[in-house]
Amino acid sequence: MQTIESQTLLIDAISTEKTVTSESGNYDAVRYNAMKHGILSKLLVLPHEDRSEFDDLLAGLIEEHQPAGMTEKHLLEELATILWRKRRVLLGEGAAINSSLWSVAHQQNNKSTVRASVPLEVGLSNDTHDLIDLLTASPEEIAERQRNAELDLAATRKAAAILRKGGANAYKRARQALIEESRDWWDCSVEEEEYPATAEGLAEFIRESLEPICYRMEKEARYQPAIKAQTLGEGLQVHRLEKLNRYETHLDRKFERTLAMLLKLKELRNRANSNSEN
C-alpha cells in the first residue's frame, strides 16, 4: 500500500531528477553511457561473462522505459541486474542437469536405468554398453538398429533350430545361417578356444552369448524412447535444483517490486508535469 511518506519521497525524487535533467543540456546523449558504467553494472558482470550481452539487455530496457532521472535510471539498472542473475540461474540449472546426466550415463555402479525404463518387460539387461549411442542416435539410426537386431535375432534362432533338428551337416548349415558379424564372432571364439568347433559348441555359444545379446539389442532399439526418458528423468535430480528455484523465485519477486516502483515513479512524474503545465 502506497503511504503519504513514500509518495512524498517519490515526488521529491522527481523534482531532483527534473533539476538534474534541466541543468545538463546533453543528458539524453550521455544517459546510456552513464548507465553502462553505473555502480551496479560495474560490479555485476564478471570477467568471464560477455559484457556486450549485458549492454544489449540494458540498452533494450532503456529504449523501452526511457528513464528521466537518477532514480529511474537506478531502478532500470536494477531491473537489468535481476534479469542478468536470472540468466545465471538458467546456466546453473543446465550445468546441474548436464552433470547429473553424465553421472547416470557413465557411472559403472548405476546399471538400473535401462532395466527400470520398462520395468515389466522381459529381456532388457542392466549391462548395456551402448547407452550413450542409444541416447544420441537419430530416429533413422534407431530404426535401422532395430531392423538389424531383428534380422540378427531371426538368423540366430534359425541356426539354433537347425542344431536342434540335427542331421547331416547341421553344424555347417547352422554356422552359415548366422549373419556375417555373428559368424566372425563365432570363428574368433573358436580360435581362442572358448568353444569347440562342433554342433554342441555352436549351440552353447548361441544359447549363452549370441541370442541374449541379439534379444537385448532388439529390445533396446524398440524401447529407446522409454530408455531416453528414464535417463533424462534420473538425470534431472530435482532436489539439486531446489536452491536455484528458490533463488529464482526471489529474483522474480524483486523484479516485480522494482518494476512497480519504476512505473509508479513515472506515473507520478507525468502527473507532476501535467499539473505544472496547467
N, C-alpha and C positions, 0 to 999 in steps of 0.2 A: 504494500500500500504506500503511495507517494505521500510523504509528510510535507508540511509547510516549510520546515527547515531544509529538506532535501531539494524542494523546488527553488528555494531561495539560493541555495548553493549552485544549482544548475543555471539559474538566471545570472548570478554573479560570474559564472564561468563564461556564459555567452557574452556578457559585457566585456570581459577581459579579452576574449577572442576577437571581438569586433574592433577593440582598440589596437590589438597587435596587427590585425589584418589591415586596418586603415593606415597604420604608421609604416607598414612595409609595402611599398608600391609593387615590388616584384614578388610578392608572397606566393602567388599561384605558380610562378615559374620555378621557384626553388622548393616548393612544398614536397614533391616526390623525393627529390634528393635528400631533403632533411629527414624524411621518414625512413629512407633506406639506411641512414646512419643513426637512427634513434637508439635509445638506451636498450630497449627490448630486442631490437633487431641485431644489435651488436653481439649480445650475449647468447641469442637463441641458436643461430646457425653455427654448427660445429665444423671444425676444419675438414672433416671427411665428407660433409654434406655439400650439395650443389647450391651455392649462393644464388645463382641465376633463377633456380626454380622458386626460391622464396621471394625473390624480387618480382617475378611474374605474378605470384599469388598476391603480393602486396599491391602491385600496380592494378590488378583486377578489382580489388576491394576499393582502392582509391577512386577508380573510374566509376564504380557503382554508387558509392556513398558521398563522394565529393566533400571531404572534411573541411570545415570552415575555420577552425582554430585549434589551439593547442590541445584542449580537452578531447575534441572529436578525433584529432589526429592520434592521441594516445589510445583511445578506445578502439580505433580502427587497427592500430598496430597490435593491440591486444587480441583482436579477432584473428589476425594473421598468425600470431604465435600459437593460438589454440588450434587452428587448422593444421599448422606445421607439426604440432605434437600429436594430433590425431593421425597424421601421416606416419609418424614413428610407431604408433600403436599398431597400425596395419603391417608395417615392416616387421615388428617384433612378433606379431601373430603368425605371419608367414614363416619366419625363421623357426619358431617353435614347432609348427606343424611339419615343416621340412625335416627338422631334426628327429622328430618322433617317427616320421615315415621311414627315414633311413634306418632307424633302430629296428622297426618292425620288419623291414625287408632284408636286413643284413645280419642281425644277431643270430648266432647259431643256436642259442638256447630258446629261441622263440619259434617253435615249429608248429604252433597250433592254428596259424592264420588260415592256411588252405583248408584244413580239415573242418574248421569252425565255420567256414563260409557257407557250406551246405551241410549242416550237421546230421541230417537224416539220409544223406546219400552214401552208399557203399562204394568203395573203390578209390576214394580220394586219399592220398597219402600225405603225411606231415613232412616227409623228407624230400620235397621237391627242391631241385637245384636251379630251377628256371623261373623263380618268382619275378625277378626284375624284368626278364624278357616277356613274361606273361603279362605284366602290368603295363609295359610300354609298347606292346605290339599294337599295330593298327587293326581295325576290323577285318581288312582284307587278309592280313597276316594270320589273324586268329582263325578265319575261315579256312585258309589253306592248311594251317596247322591241324585243324580238326579233321579235314579230309585225309591228310597224310596219316594221321593217327588211326583213323577208321580203316584205311587200306592196310596199314601195317598190322592192326589187330585182326582183320579178316584173314590176311595171309598167314599170320601166326596160328590162328585157330584151324585153318585148313591143314597146315603142316602137322599140328597136333592130332587132327583127325586121321591123317594118313598113317601116322605112327601107331595110333590106337588100333586101326584096322589091320596093320601089318601087311604081310605078303612080300612078294619078290621086289627087291629094290626099294623097300619102304623108306629106308634112310636116305637114299639118293633123291627120291621123289619129294620127300618132306623138306630136305635141305633146299631143293630147287624151288619149292613153293614159297619160301621166305622171300621178302623183298631184299634188294641188294645190300642195304645197310645192315639188316639183321643177319644175312649170310656172312658178311665181313666180320661182324661181332662174334658169330659162332666160330668161324675159322680162327680168329685170333684167340678165342678161349681154348680151342683145341691145341693150337701151337704152344700156348702157355700151360698146357696140361691141366687145365681146370676141369675139363670134361673129356671123356674118351670119344673118339670119332665113330660112335655106334648109334643105333636107333635109340637104345636106352639112354645114352648120354645126351643126345639131342632132345629127347622127351623131357629129361630132367632140366636141361637148360631152358627149354620153353616154359616149363612149369614154375621154376624158381626165379628166373631172371627176365626173360623176354616178355611173356604175356602180362605179368604185373605192371611192367613199365609201359607197354602199349596201352593197357587199360587205363592207367593213371593219366597218361598224356591225352588220351581222348576225353577223359572226364574233365581235366583241367581246361582244355580248349572249349568244351561245351559250357562250363560254368565260369568262364573268365570274367564276365561282368560281376558275378557274385563274389568272386575272389578279390577283384579290384575294389569293390565296395567294402568288403571286410577289412582289407588292408588300410584303406583310407580312413575307415571308422576307427580302427585301433590306433592309427597314427594321429588322430585328432587329439586324443587325450585332453578332454575338456577341462579337467582340473588344473592343467598347466596354464590355462588361459583366463582363469578367474580373476587374477590380479589385473591383467590387461583390460578385462571387461569392466572392472570396477573403475579403473583409471579413465577409460573411455567415457563411461557414464559421467564421471566428474567433469571431464572436458566438455561434454555436451551441455551440462547444466551451466557451466561457466560461460560457454558461448552464448547460450540463450540470455543469461543475465546481462552480459556485456552488450549484446546486440540491442536488447531492450533499452539499456541506458543510452546508447548512441541514438536510437530512433527517438527517444523521449527528448533528448537534448536538441536534436534537430527540430523537433516539433515546437519546443519552447522558443528556440531561436527564430523560427519562421513566424511564430505568433508575436514575438517581441518586435521583429522587423515590420510586421503589419501594423502594430499599434503605433510605432514611431512614424510610419508614413501617414497614418490617419491624424 
